[in-house]
Structures are given as structure tokens and as C-alpha cells.
């Protein structure tokens, strides 16, 4: 009888332990499921932007060499020189300032304001060993002669915007077209055009090779960042954010400039869209805007 009671007690304890394990696993499993479900329902943090207008344009790409707006050459024999500015330091001189005093009592006067510097020449050429040859350059504006294909003749006009860049600086210099040749070069089938580049800070100097963009058909249109555009076959979409929910909107696009895409239809100014990370969300998904960029 005692043995039977021990067996019953043992089985009861085992049953309780097994039941506790099963119940415990079930409770833990439920908690995990709830946590996962809550995680899935938690809004995804996203970066957004507002739909706004941007100036889109067509462009002609070409290049040319920078030329001083005005230039004055100076040649002085060393034995005739009494005193001069320091040509090696490329100093700025004002109009009517004395550049050099000569033994004959004459002075070399700056005919305009600009920078004066010694010009490199080969010794022995034009009396190079006994002479100083320098240039006075007005470089607040620079000129650049460029050739454009004749098929752009109907587009090319005075005062068209020009953008200039160079490998020396990570910036863009603004300018305009100032003159257009009256003839087409029959050899190259191109038109010679001169542009004037604003160089007020005098970062550019004559002789530099400039990359030139001639801007035309400029128009303000709605825009989105390139990375916000979603392409599926021939269709283009943008993810709008409405009440913290993703809505997919079909759009028609136009030109692309400076990492922006022109929106022809499908969006309105001021609407909020997903700026990047289109692969992280789906339509109707809940999101949380953590940052808004321009």
C-alpha cells in the first residue's frame, strides 16, 4: 500500500512538472507572438521631403579657355627700370596707379584696375634675359569663346545663362552669352559664341580650361529627389505620406537636373513624400517621419 502511494505521488509530481512546462512554453510563445506582432505594427522611421518647385532646364555641354576681360602687356628693359610693383606677387593695382618708374622720367600707368604679373618667356627670345615682360589683367569678369553646333542656332540668344566649372574648384561660376557670330564655320559646322563669366572673387585666372553649360528652356516645375522615384516597367510611382500612412501615387515625369526629377502630373505642391528608402515600406504601411529634408 505504501509503495502504491509512492507511485501515485511520483506520477502526480511528474504530471504537474510536465503540465507546468507545457503551460510555461505556451505563455512564452504567446508573449513572443505578441511582441513580434507589436514590432510588425510599429511605425517604420522614414526620411521625408515636401514637394516644391525647382528650375529645370535643357543644356548644351561644351568647353573653352578663359580670357581676361581686359589685358595690357608691359615690356621693360631692366636697365631702364628704377622702381616697380612686385610682379612676382601678382598684386592688384588700381586704374592710374604707377606700375613702374623708368630712368627717362616716364612712368608706366595702369590703364584699368586689375592684377599685374610677370609673364614667363624663354631666355634669349625677344631680349628675355634683359627684359621684364608682364601683363595687367582685369579678371573680375572672364571671357570664354565657345563653339556650339549649328543646329542650336534658333536657340542661341544673347543673355542666355551659362554655368562654368573647372577641376580646380568644387563650385559653379555663373555667366551669360554676350555675343554670337554672324556666320557658321563651314568646316566644323559650328557657331562661335562668347560668354562672360562672373569672377568677382578672382578664383579663376586667364588660360584655365572651363567646362561650360549653356542653359535654355528653363522652367520651374514640381520636383522630387531622384532616389524617391520608384520605377516598375513603364510606370513611375512616388510614395506619399498621408496621416503617417504610405500611399502609392502614379506620376508622369519630365527632365532630370541636379539629382532632381521633374513631375509633370500626379503630385501637388506641399505634399509630403518618402524621400528615400522606397524598398523598406509598402503601400498602407504605417510610418513615422524622423527627419524632413529639403
NORWO-V419429 format. One line per field, one symbol per residue. ss: DSSP state (~ for helix, > for strand, _ for the rest). burial: # if it has 24 or more other C-alpha atoms within 12 Angstrom, else .. Layout:
ss->???
burial->???
This chain:
ss->_~~~~~~~~~~~~~~~~~~~~~~~~~~~~~~~~~~~~~~~~__>>>>>>>_>>>>>>>>>>>>>>>>>>>>>>>>>>~~~>>>>__~~~__>>____>>>>>____>>>____>>>>>______~~~___>>>>>>>>>>>>>>>>>>>~~~________>>>>>>__>>>>>>>>>>>>>>>>>____>>>>>>>>>__________>>>>>>>>>>>>>>>>>~~~_>>>__>>>>>>>>__>>>>>>>>>>>>>__>>>>>>______>>>___~~~_____>>>>>>>>_
burial->...........................................#.############.##.###########.###.......##.#....##.....##.......###########............####################.#..###..#######......######.#..........#########....###..########....##########.....######..######.###.###..#####..#...######.#..#...###.#.....
